[in-house]
Amino acid sequence: QVQLVESGGGLVQPGDSLTLACTASGFSLDYYAIGWFRQAPGNGREGVSCITSSDDSTYYTSSVKDRFTISKDVSKNTVYLQMTGLRPDDTGVYYCGTSLPYTADYLCRDANRATTWGQGTLVTVSS
């Protein structure tokens, strides 16, 4: 059974750093595009950062460029999102989503393209 499990969310202050992890089971990251999406109350699910697992090409939405970094460890079937310089508007539930055969940018531009989702992990940035 395909499963994604996120971890690492929490309450932090503006300017802090936080790293999220998404561990996959039931499939290999070698053959999937995978990424992070976030959803704030009243908003849709927004693509934040995605990676094409086969070649490590990446996509970042403009608001997180130079602050967030996506990476993967194929041996652990885990994708990470390293977040720095966190701001209140980064607050939301962060979901890990994956699909075939999309590239990172194509997947991240539309959350509906993901076929498997994790349960989400809440990130709250507040002073």
DRENTORKOL-3810 file (N, C-alpha, C; in nm, 4 decimals):
REM DRENTORKOL-3810
@n.u->0.0842; n.v->-0.1171; n.w->0.0000; ca.u->0.0000; ca.v->0.0000; ca.w->0.0000; c.u->0.0892; c.v->0.1240; c.w->0.0000
@n.u->0.0595; n.v->0.2177; n.w->-0.0883; ca.u->0.1342; ca.v->0.3419; ca.w->-0.0966; c.u->0.0947; c.v->0.4322; c.w->0.0199
@n.u->0.1940; n.v->0.4868; n.w->0.0856; ca.u->0.1674; ca.v->0.5724; ca.w->0.2000; c.u->0.2751; c.v->0.6795; c.w->0.2109
@n.u->0.2334; n.v->0.8008; n.w->0.2470; ca.u->0.3237; ca.v->0.9109; ca.w->0.2741; c.u->0.2970; c.v->0.9610; c.w->0.4154
@n.u->0.4025; n.v->0.9828; n.w->0.4903; ca.u->0.3896; ca.v->1.0302; ca.w->0.6275; c.u->0.4800; c.v->1.1509; c.w->0.6468
@n.u->0.4198; n.v->1.2642; n.w->0.6820; ca.u->0.4949; ca.v->1.3865; ca.w->0.7079; c.u->0.5262; c.v->1.3993; c.w->0.8564
@n.u->0.6340; n.v->1.4699; n.w->0.8841; ca.u->0.6702; ca.v->1.4995; ca.w->1.0213; c.u->0.7525; c.v->1.6274; c.w->1.0242
@n.u->0.7660; n.v->1.6864; n.w->1.1417; ca.u->0.8539; ca.v->1.7997; ca.w->1.1601; c.u->0.7871; c.v->1.9336; c.w->1.1797
@n.u->0.6567; n.v->1.9411; n.w->1.1653; ca.u->0.5877; ca.v->2.0668; ca.w->1.1849; c.u->0.5868; c.v->2.1090; c.w->1.3309
@n.u->0.5482; n.v->2.2338; n.w->1.3533; ca.u->0.5421; ca.v->2.2850; ca.w->1.4887; c.u->0.5205; c.v->2.4342; c.w->1.4902
@n.u->0.5301; n.v->2.4903; n.w->1.6089; ca.u->0.5144; ca.v->2.6338; ca.w->1.6294; c.u->0.6514; c.v->2.6980; c.w->1.6401
@n.u->0.6773; n.v->2.7967; n.w->1.5538; ca.u->0.8045; ca.v->2.8671; ca.w->1.5543; c.u->0.7802; c.v->3.0164; c.w->1.5431
@n.u->0.8840; n.v->3.0935; n.w->1.5727; ca.u->0.8770; ca.v->3.2385; ca.w->1.5614; c.u->0.9258; c.v->3.2853; c.w->1.4252
@n.u->0.8827; n.v->3.4027; n.w->1.3808; ca.u->0.9339; ca.v->3.4559; ca.w->1.2548; c.u->1.0862; c.v->3.4594; c.w->1.2534
@n.u->1.1434; n.v->3.4202; n.w->1.1405; ca.u->1.2874; ca.v->3.4140; ca.w->1.1257; c.u->1.3490; c.v->3.2808; c.w->1.1622
@n.u->1.2736; n.v->3.1952; n.w->1.2270; ca.u->1.3245; ca.v->3.0638; ca.w->1.2665; c.u->1.3353; c.v->2.9697; c.w->1.1472
@n.u->1.3962; n.v->2.8562; n.w->1.1731; ca.u->1.4115; ca.v->2.7508; ca.w->1.0733; c.u->1.3404; c.v->2.6250; c.w->1.1176
@n.u->1.3028; n.v->2.5449; n.w->1.0202; ca.u->1.2320; ca.v->2.4207; ca.w->1.0476; c.u->1.2527; c.v->2.3274; c.w->0.9293
@n.u->1.2659; n.v->2.1997; n.w->0.9569; ca.u->1.2809; ca.v->2.1009; ca.w->0.8509; c.u->1.1686; c.v->1.9986; c.w->0.8590
@n.u->1.1006; n.v->1.9804; n.w->0.7481; ca.u->0.9955; ca.v->1.8811; ca.w->0.7375; c.u->1.0485; c.v->1.7579; c.w->0.6658
@n.u->0.9920; n.v->1.6435; n.w->0.6974; ca.u->1.0292; ca.v->1.5187; ca.w->0.6324; c.u->0.9045; c.v->1.4454; c.w->0.5859
@n.u->0.9158; n.v->1.3836; n.w->0.4715; ca.u->0.8094; ca.v->1.3007; ca.w->0.4169; c.u->0.8691; c.v->1.1653; c.w->0.3827
@n.u->0.8229; n.v->1.0630; n.w->0.4509; ca.u->0.8721; ca.v->0.9285; ca.w->0.4285; c.u->0.7681; c.v->0.8484; c.w->0.3515
@n.u->0.8120; n.v->0.7882; n.w->0.2427; ca.u->0.7237; ca.v->0.7116; ca.w->0.1560; c.u->0.7415; c.v->0.5628; c.w->0.1791
@n.u->0.6326; n.v->0.4908; n.w->0.1701; ca.u->0.6361; ca.v->0.3454; ca.w->0.1746; c.u->0.5475; c.v->0.2905; c.w->0.0644
@n.u->0.5804; n.v->0.1724; n.w->0.0180; ca.u->0.5019; ca.v->0.1089; ca.w->-0.0869; c.u->0.5441; c.v->0.1443; c.w->-0.2285
@n.u->0.6379; n.v->0.2342; n.w->-0.2437; ca.u->0.6910; ca.v->0.2707; ca.w->-0.3754; c.u->0.8259; c.v->0.3370; c.w->-0.3563
@n.u->0.8993; n.v->0.3487; n.w->-0.4654; ca.u->1.0314; ca.v->0.4097; ca.w->-0.4623; c.u->1.0261; c.v->0.5512; c.w->-0.5172
@n.u->1.0984; n.v->0.6409; n.w->-0.4537; ca.u->1.1063; ca.v->0.7780; ca.w->-0.5018; c.u->1.1816; c.v->0.7905; c.w->-0.6338
@n.u->1.2472; n.v->0.6874; n.w->-0.6761; ca.u->1.3191; ca.v->0.6905; ca.w->-0.8035; c.u->1.2279; c.v->0.7186; c.w->-0.9213
@n.u->1.1006; n.v->0.6857; n.w->-0.9095; ca.u->1.0106; ca.v->0.6894; ca.w->-1.0249; c.u->0.8958; c.v->0.7885; c.w->-1.0107
@n.u->0.9017; n.v->0.8750; n.w->-0.9146; ca.u->0.7935; ca.v->0.9687; ca.w->-0.8882; c.u->0.8434; c.v->1.1117; c.w->-0.8781
@n.u->0.7600; n.v->1.2044; n.w->-0.9252; ca.u->0.7730; ca.v->1.3433; ca.w->-0.8841; c.u->0.7045; c.v->1.3574; c.w->-0.7482
@n.u->0.7630; n.v->1.4353; n.w->-0.6602; ca.u->0.7100; ca.v->1.4470; ca.w->-0.5253; c.u->0.7367; c.v->1.5880; c.w->-0.4742
@n.u->0.6511; n.v->1.6350; n.w->-0.3865; ca.u->0.6732; ca.v->1.7691; ca.w->-0.3365; c.u->0.5869; c.v->1.8052; c.w->-0.2187
@n.u->0.6028; n.v->1.9306; n.w->-0.1811; ca.u->0.5337; ca.v->1.9861; ca.w->-0.0662; c.u->0.4309; c.v->2.0892; c.w->-0.1090
@n.u->0.3133; n.v->2.0779; n.w->-0.0517; ca.u->0.2031; ca.v->2.1694; ca.w->-0.0747; c.u->0.1543; c.v->2.2192; c.w->0.0605
@n.u->0.1027; n.v->2.3404; n.w->0.0633; ca.u->0.0513; ca.v->2.3917; ca.w->0.1894; c.u->-0.0869; c.v->2.4509; c.w->0.1696
@n.u->-0.1622; n.v->2.4489; n.w->0.2775; ca.u->-0.2983; ca.v->2.4981; ca.w->0.2753; c.u->-0.3256; c.v->2.5770; c.w->0.4020
@n.u->-0.3622; n.v->2.7029; n.w->0.3844; ca.u->-0.4039; ca.v->2.7874; ca.w->0.4944; c.u->-0.5560; c.v->2.7909; c.w->0.4983
@n.u->-0.6152; n.v->2.8243; n.w->0.6134; ca.u->-0.7610; ca.v->2.8289; ca.w->0.6223; c.u->-0.8235; c.v->2.9179; c.w->0.5151
@n.u->-0.9217; n.v->2.8651; n.w->0.4463; ca.u->-0.9900; ca.v->2.9395; ca.w->0.3423; c.u->-0.9219; c.v->2.9404; c.w->0.2074
@n.u->-0.8038; n.v->2.8815; n.w->0.1988; ca.u->-0.7285; ca.v->2.8788; ca.w->0.0741; c.u->-0.7197; c.v->2.7381; c.w->0.0178
@n.u->-0.6864; n.v->2.7321; n.w->-0.1096; ca.u->-0.6616; ca.v->2.6042; ca.w->-0.1723; c.u->-0.5239; c.v->2.5514; c.w->-0.1373
@n.u->-0.4963; n.v->2.4335; n.w->-0.1850; ca.u->-0.3679; ca.v->2.3704; ca.w->-0.1609; c.u->-0.2667; c.v->2.4215; c.w->-0.2629
@n.u->-0.1625; n.v->2.4875; n.w->-0.2137; ca.u->-0.0642; ca.v->2.5558; ca.w->-0.2962; c.u->0.0645; c.v->2.4759; c.w->-0.3066
@n.u->0.1148; n.v->2.4624; n.w->-0.4271; ca.u->0.2443; ca.v->2.3988; ca.w->-0.4455; c.u->0.3556; c.v->2.4874; c.w->-0.3932
@n.u->0.4378; n.v->2.4352; n.w->-0.3048; ca.u->0.5468; ca.v->2.5092; ca.w->-0.2431; c.u->0.6802; c.v->2.4739; c.w->-0.3069
@n.u->0.7117; n.v->2.3459; n.w->-0.3095; ca.u->0.8375; ca.v->2.2994; ca.w->-0.3653; c.u->0.8244; c.v->2.1537; c.w->-0.4043
@n.u->0.8703; n.v->2.1205; n.w->-0.5240; ca.u->0.8622; ca.v->1.9838; ca.w->-0.5737; c.u->0.9945; c.v->1.9427; c.w->-0.6357
@n.u->1.0141; n.v->1.8127; n.w->-0.6447; ca.u->1.1366; ca.v->1.7583; ca.w->-0.7002; c.u->1.1028; c.v->1.6420; c.w->-0.7920
@n.u->1.1700; n.v->1.6373; n.w->-0.9064; ca.u->1.1577; ca.v->1.5242; ca.w->-0.9968; c.u->1.2560; c.v->1.4189; c.w->-0.9495
@n.u->1.2049; n.v->1.3101; n.w->-0.8987; ca.u->1.2896; ca.v->1.2137; ca.w->-0.8280; c.u->1.3979; c.v->1.1524; c.w->-0.9145
@n.u->1.3725; n.v->1.1416; n.w->-1.0453; ca.u->1.4684; ca.v->1.0750; ca.w->-1.1318; c.u->1.5946; c.v->1.1564; c.w->-1.1579
@n.u->1.5855; n.v->1.2891; n.w->-1.1537; ca.u->1.7011; ca.v->1.3714; ca.w->-1.1874; c.u->1.7264; c.v->1.4877; c.w->-1.0922
@n.u->1.6494; n.v->1.5000; n.w->-0.9868; ca.u->1.6654; ca.v->1.6024; ca.w->-0.8844; c.u->1.6357; c.v->1.7436; c.w->-0.9326
@n.u->1.5704; n.v->1.7592; n.w->-1.0458; ca.u->1.5269; ca.v->1.8920; ca.w->-1.0844; c.u->1.4203; c.v->1.9399; c.w->-0.9861
@n.u->1.4181; n.v->2.0692; n.w->-0.9605; ca.u->1.3329; ca.v->2.1224; ca.w->-0.8546; c.u->1.2507; c.v->2.2411; c.w->-0.9016
@n.u->1.1474; n.v->2.2678; n.w->-0.8243; ca.u->1.0621; ca.v->2.3829; ca.w->-0.8448; c.u->1.0337; c.v->2.4457; c.w->-0.7094
@n.u->1.0320; n.v->2.5800; n.w->-0.7070; ca.u->0.9939; ca.v->2.6534; ca.w->-0.5876; c.u->0.8971; c.v->2.7642; c.w->-0.6257
@n.u->0.7919; n.v->2.7777; n.w->-0.5498; ca.u->0.7054; ca.v->2.8922; ca.w->-0.5718; c.u->0.7823; c.v->3.0184; c.w->-0.5332
@n.u->0.7492; n.v->3.1287; n.w->-0.5969; ca.u->0.8316; ca.v->3.2483; ca.w->-0.5848; c.u->0.8474; c.v->3.2972; c.w->-0.4411
@n.u->0.7469; n.v->3.2797; n.w->-0.3583; ca.u->0.7513; ca.v->3.3325; ca.w->-0.2230; c.u->0.8503; c.v->3.2600; c.w->-0.1315
@n.u->0.8988; n.v->3.1425; n.w->-0.1725; ca.u->0.9901; ca.v->3.0665; ca.w->-0.0872; c.u->1.1290; c.v->3.0512; c.w->-0.1471
@n.u->1.1506; n.v->3.0998; n.w->-0.2670; ca.u->1.2832; ca.v->3.0901; ca.w->-0.3272; c.u->1.3870; c.v->3.1593; c.w->-0.2391
@n.u->1.5008; n.v->3.0963; n.w->-0.2249; ca.u->1.6129; ca.v->3.1438; ca.w->-0.1440; c.u->1.5890; c.v->3.1284; c.w->0.0054
@n.u->1.4744; n.v->3.0725; n.w->0.0428; ca.u->1.4478; ca.v->3.0452; ca.w->0.1837; c.u->1.4272; c.v->2.8967; c.w->0.2117
@n.u->1.3668; n.v->2.8259; n.w->0.1172; ca.u->1.3366; ca.v->2.6844; ca.w->0.1344; c.u->1.4241; c.v->2.6017; c.w->0.0412
@n.u->1.4563; n.v->2.4813; n.w->0.0840; ca.u->1.5323; ca.v->2.3883; ca.w->0.0018; c.u->1.4711; c.v->2.2499; c.w->0.0119
@n.u->1.4409; n.v->2.1908; n.w->-0.1028; ca.u->1.3894; ca.v->2.0551; ca.w->-0.1053; c.u->1.5032; c.v->1.9597; c.w->-0.1400
@n.u->1.5034; n.v->1.8445; n.w->-0.0772; ca.u->1.6055; ca.v->1.7443; ca.w->-0.1029; c.u->1.5467; c.v->1.6064; c.w->-0.0763
@n.u->1.6197; n.v->1.5046; n.w->-0.1169; ca.u->1.5713; ca.v->1.3682; ca.w->-0.0963; c.u->1.6846; c.v->1.2751; c.w->-0.0596
@n.u->1.6493; n.v->1.1696; n.w->0.0086; ca.u->1.7399; ca.v->1.0604; ca.w->0.0383; c.u->1.6704; c.v->0.9346; c.w->-0.0111
@n.u->1.7080; n.v->0.8902; n.w->-0.1294; ca.u->1.6399; ca.v->0.7774; ca.w->-0.1915; c.u->1.6541; c.v->0.6510; c.w->-0.1077
@n.u->1.7694; n.v->0.6316; n.w->-0.0460; ca.u->1.7908; ca.v->0.5122; ca.w->0.0346; c.u->1.6939; c.v->0.5037; c.w->0.1515
@n.u->1.6469; n.v->0.6182; n.w->0.1980; ca.u->1.5501; ca.v->0.6224; ca.w->0.3071; c.u->1.4081; c.v->0.6503; c.w->0.2591
@n.u->1.3908; n.v->0.6647; n.w->0.1276; ca.u->1.2609; ca.v->0.6989; ca.w->0.0699; c.u->1.2003; c.v->0.8209; c.w->0.1383
@n.u->1.2825; n.v->0.9219; n.w->0.1588; ca.u->1.2411; ca.v->1.0392; ca.w->0.2339; c.u->1.2747; c.v->1.1667; c.w->0.1583
@n.u->1.1813; n.v->1.2600; n.w->0.1585; ca.u->1.1997; ca.v->1.3925; ca.w->0.1016; c.u->1.1939; c.v->1.4946; c.w->0.2148
@n.u->1.2822; n.v->1.5916; n.w->0.2096; ca.u->1.2915; ca.v->1.6929; ca.w->0.3132; c.u->1.2598; c.v->1.8306; c.w->0.2565
@n.u->1.2090; n.v->1.9152; n.w->0.3421; ca.u->1.1929; ca.v->2.0557; ca.w->0.3096; c.u->1.2577; c.v->2.1367; c.w->0.4209
@n.u->1.3723; n.v->2.1955; n.w->0.3902; ca.u->1.4429; ca.v->2.2798; ca.w->0.4849; c.u->1.3938; c.v->2.4230; c.w->0.4676
@n.u->1.3397; n.v->2.4788; n.w->0.5728; ca.u->1.2800; ca.v->2.6104; ca.w->0.5685; c.u->1.3580; c.v->2.7037; c.w->0.6600
@n.u->1.3965; n.v->2.8183; n.w->0.6065; ca.u->1.4640; ca.v->2.9206; ca.w->0.6840; c.u->1.3919; c.v->3.0528; c.w->0.6656
@n.u->1.4212; n.v->3.1467; n.w->0.7529; ca.u->1.3583; ca.v->3.2772; ca.w->0.7439; c.u->1.2068; c.v->3.2705; c.w->0.7401
@n.u->1.1501; n.v->3.1868; n.w->0.8248; ca.u->1.0053; ca.v->3.1647; ca.w->0.8219; c.u->0.9281; c.v->3.2924; c.w->0.8538
@n.u->0.8186; n.v->3.3082; n.w->0.7858; ca.u->0.7327; ca.v->3.4252; ca.w->0.8001; c.u->0.5926; c.v->3.3808; c.w->0.8371
@n.u->0.5125; n.v->3.4706; n.w->0.8953; ca.u->0.3754; ca.v->3.4331; ca.w->0.9316; c.u->0.2942; c.v->3.3806; c.w->0.8137
@n.u->0.3181; n.v->3.4314; n.w->0.6937; ca.u->0.2421; ca.v->3.3829; ca.w->0.5791; c.u->0.2881; c.v->3.2462; c.w->0.5288
@n.u->0.3886; n.v->3.1881; n.w->0.5927; ca.u->0.4231; ca.v->3.0496; ca.w->0.5665; c.u->0.3364; c.v->2.9527; c.w->0.6462
@n.u->0.2553; n.v->3.0046; n.w->0.7344; ca.u->0.1708; ca.v->2.9213; ca.w->0.8190; c.u->0.0714; c.v->2.8405; c.w->0.7361
@n.u->0.0549; n.v->2.7168; n.w->0.7726; ca.u->-0.0419; ca.v->2.6318; ca.w->0.7063; c.u->-0.0146; c.v->2.4857; c.w->0.7348
@n.u->-0.1022; n.v->2.4027; n.w->0.6857; ca.u->-0.0798; ca.v->2.2590; ca.w->0.6911; c.u->-0.0005; c.v->2.2198; c.w->0.5676
@n.u->0.1132; n.v->2.1577; n.w->0.5893; ca.u->0.2011; ca.v->2.1168; ca.w->0.4808; c.u->0.1780; c.v->1.9693; c.w->0.4497
@n.u->0.1480; n.v->1.9435; n.w->0.3243; ca.u->0.1207; ca.v->1.8088; ca.w->0.2776; c.u->0.2272; c.v->1.7641; c.w->0.1795
@n.u->0.2612; n.v->1.6392; n.w->0.1876; ca.u->0.3471; ca.v->1.5759; ca.w->0.0897; c.u->0.2583; c.v->1.5080; c.w->-0.0144
@n.u->0.2860; n.v->1.5323; n.w->-0.1412; ca.u->0.2089; ca.v->1.4720; ca.w->-0.2487; c.u->0.2992; c.v->1.4204; c.w->-0.3588
@n.u->0.2533; n.v->1.3185; n.w->-0.4294; ca.u->0.3370; ca.v->1.2571; ca.w->-0.5322; c.u->0.2523; c.v->1.2084; c.w->-0.6491
@n.u->0.3182; n.v->1.1923; n.w->-0.7628; ca.u->0.2509; ca.v->1.1423; ca.w->-0.8820; c.u->0.3531; c.v->1.1047; c.w->-0.9879
@n.u->0.3087; n.v->1.0304; n.w->-1.0869; ca.u->0.3787; ca.v->0.9995; ca.w->-1.2110; c.u->0.2960; c.v->1.0502; c.w->-1.3273
@n.u->0.3597; n.v->1.0863; n.w->-1.4386; ca.u->0.5029; ca.v->1.1014; ca.w->-1.4651; c.u->0.5480; c.v->1.2470; c.w->-1.4690
@n.u->0.4950; n.v->1.3286; n.w->-1.3841; ca.u->0.5150; ca.v->1.4725; ca.w->-1.3933; c.u->0.6554; c.v->1.5173; c.w->-1.3567
@n.u->0.6941; n.v->1.6295; n.w->-1.4140; ca.u->0.8141; ca.v->1.6986; ca.w->-1.3699; c.u->0.7802; c.v->1.7802; c.w->-1.2460
@n.u->0.8822; n.v->1.8297; n.w->-1.1783; ca.u->0.8615; ca.v->1.9026; ca.w->-1.0539; c.u->0.7735; c.v->2.0251; c.w->-1.0741
@n.u->0.8024; n.v->2.1050; n.w->-1.1763; ca.u->0.7256; ca.v->2.2267; ca.w->-1.1946; c.u->0.5815; c.v->2.1975; c.w->-1.2340
@n.u->0.5620; n.v->2.0972; n.w->-1.3172; ca.u->0.4274; ca.v->2.0636; ca.w->-1.3602; c.u->0.3429; c.v->2.0139; c.w->-1.2433
@n.u->0.4000; n.v->1.9317; n.w->-1.1576; ca.u->0.3281; ca.v->1.8829; ca.w->-1.0406; c.u->0.2947; c.v->1.9967; c.w->-0.9460
@n.u->0.3906; n.v->2.0833; n.w->-0.9186; ca.u->0.3708; ca.v->2.1857; ca.w->-0.8172; c.u->0.2727; c.v->2.2948; c.w->-0.8587
@n.u->0.2531; n.v->2.3132; n.w->-0.9854; ca.u->0.1615; ca.v->2.4169; ca.w->-1.0315; c.u->0.0144; c.v->2.3823; c.w->-1.0120
@n.u->-0.0143; n.v->2.2562; n.w->-0.9844; ca.u->-0.1538; ca.v->2.2163; ca.w->-0.9652; c.u->-0.1596; c.v->2.0972; c.w->-0.8703
@n.u->-0.2101; n.v->2.1209; n.w->-0.7507; ca.u->-0.2170; ca.v->2.0140; ca.w->-0.6512; c.u->-0.3043; c.v->1.8981; c.w->-0.6954
@n.u->-0.3979; n.v->1.9240; n.w->-0.7859; ca.u->-0.4858; ca.v->1.8174; ca.w->-0.8334; c.u->-0.4120; c.v->1.7095; c.w->-0.9112
@n.u->-0.2910; n.v->1.7367; n.w->-0.9519; ca.u->-0.2121; ca.v->1.6384; ca.w->-1.0247; c.u->-0.1515; c.v->1.5324; c.w->-0.9336
@n.u->-0.1468; n.v->1.5589; n.w->-0.8051; ca.u->-0.0978; ca.v->1.4588; ca.w->-0.7118; c.u->-0.2011; c.v->1.3484; c.w->-0.6948
@n.u->-0.1551; n.v->1.2254; n.w->-0.6901; ca.u->-0.2443; ca.v->1.1112; ca.w->-0.6751; c.u->-0.2363; c.v->1.0461; c.w->-0.5376
@n.u->-0.1340; n.v->1.0783; n.w->-0.4615; ca.u->-0.1183; ca.v->1.0251; ca.w->-0.3271; c.u->-0.0778; c.v->1.1372; c.w->-0.2333
@n.u->-0.1398; n.v->1.1423; n.w->-0.1173; ca.u->-0.1152; ca.v->1.2470; ca.w->-0.0192; c.u->-0.0845; c.v->1.1889; c.w->0.1178
@n.u->-0.0015; n.v->1.2623; n.w->0.1906; ca.u->0.0150; ca.v->1.2331; ca.w->0.3316; c.u->-0.0939; c.v->1.3008; c.w->0.4127
@n.u->-0.0860; n.v->1.2855; n.w->0.5433; ca.u->-0.1899; ca.v->1.3392; ca.w->0.6314; c.u->-0.1713; c.v->1.4866; c.w->0.6640
@n.u->-0.0544; n.v->1.5406; n.w->0.6370; ca.u->-0.0247; ca.v->1.6792; ca.w->0.6640; c.u->0.0415; c.v->1.7001; c.w->0.7987
@n.u->0.1212; n.v->1.8057; n.w->0.8064; ca.u->0.1824; ca.v->1.8466; ca.w->0.9316; c.u->0.1698; c.v->1.9985; c.w->0.9429
@n.u->0.1290; n.v->2.0454; n.w->1.0580; ca.u->0.0978; ca.v->2.1868; ca.w->1.0761; c.u->0.2224; c.v->2.2668; c.w->1.1092
@n.u->0.2430; n.v->2.3741; n.w->1.0328; ca.u->0.3491; ca.v->2.4703; ca.w->1.0597; c.u->0.2836; c.v->2.6030; c.w->1.0956
@n.u->0.3142; n.v->2.6529; n.w->1.2135; ca.u->0.2607; ca.v->2.7803; ca.w->1.2588; c.u->0.3762; c.v->2.8744; c.w->1.2887
@n.u->0.3783; n.v->2.9887; n.w->1.2210; ca.u->0.4827; ca.v->3.0887; ca.w->1.2399; c.u->0.4173; c.v->3.2104; c.w->1.3036
@n.u->0.4496; n.v->3.2344; n.w->1.4278; ca.u->0.3840; ca.v->3.3409; ca.w->1.5024; c.u->0.4746; c.v->3.3906; c.w->1.6136
@n.u->0.4680; n.v->3.5205; n.w->1.6404; ca.u->0.5411; ca.v->3.5787; ca.w->1.7511; c.u->0.4552; c.v->3.5898; c.w->1.8759
END
